[in-house]
């Protein structure tokens, strides 16, 4: 049986509630700054999250919701400009403390470091946004690999970003466990041969995570227990290394 040697974390929705109070708000502020009255509500953004990547999400919105929109310049240049504005507002929101870490994240990462587990990031977010999340709440230096954004040609649910992370760490998939929050991310991990624990959020709680080691509503804290949605936590009320090691050695929830 393989030993658990590394944890690989997604970022958005996994480490912090960045989607609803971060990215969505930043998109709307970027639209307003650019002079457009577009508003991505919670319900609309939930639909748009089916598209991975910020620029890809803008392109999908224009194609499917505003098919008659004529950009003031080349479409790709327009999308890049809006996305840059969005990233500026997103980083401002993080700096203002508007996007806290999810329960259990900092505690679990600290325990992993104390026990010499290796840590990595695998996300579709752009590197500056990842560093903004980590820099405000965690130390980027704790993660030996930050696999992000356009480092690979195809984003989640393709497995490319996880293959990249494994290659950079020089570890087999069997020695790692992924912490994800979405169906796209979970599928990417599965296709890379990785086992995963899923910590859902408001946008992803109804998605299909068949085969995950465990599905919970957060990583939990001793005084803030998680709720098990699928799988067997063995009586545990929050995610610690003892639980993760047991899950890593199991077969998932089928």
Buried (B, 14 or more C-beta within 10 A) or exposed (E): EEEBBBBBBBBBBBBBBBBBBBBBBBBBBBBBEBEEEBEBEEEBBBBBBEBBBBBBBBBBBBEEEEEEEEEEEEBEEBBBBBBEBBBBBBBEBBEEEBBEBBBBBBBBBEBBEEEEBBBBBBBBBBBBBBBBBBBBBBEEEBBEBBBBBEBBEEBBBBBBBBBBBBEBBEBEBBBBBBBBBBBBBBBBBBBBBBBBBBBBBEBBEEBEBEBBBBBBBBBBBEEEBBEBBBBEBEEBBBBBBEBBBBBBEBEBBE
